Amino acid sequence: LYWIGGVVLLLLIVASLIYYFKKRKGKEEKEEIEYDPSIPPYILAMESLRRIEQERLWQNGYFKKYYTEITDVLRIYYHRIYIIKTKELTSHELIEALQGKSLFDTESVTMLEYISRYSDLSKFAKANPLPENNTQSLKYAFELVEKGKPISDKIEGGENVQ
């Protein structure tokens, strides 16, 4: 009877470990960011930013959604042009990961830090940034996408693909 109980207990432990590792592996694979790969990165980012601009989210009091969408567009864009996993990175980690990449200079770092600062304030501190901060963040997002255009054009069907 003790032998049977020991074998059953051992089988339960093994089954639990297998289940745990399979579930953990599944979570790691979900790192991918969803986007339409048929649209070149530059075009997708610019269209998304124009849509955010037209939705007038912050003007209607949706600061958190406004900044979430801007940062998501930039994360997808950088994920595609630099092939780095950006989904699970904090704002600070994203900036560190991008430093030293081609076409991502100190001015780009400053712009991304500016966007991240107000994004974090609106998302986590429930602050309502001033209108100047909101328009400047979107302007910086457009500039960051524009700066990465030469890299974007060389990959995934851009206009200068070789």
Disulfide bonds with the S-S distance in Angstrom:
none
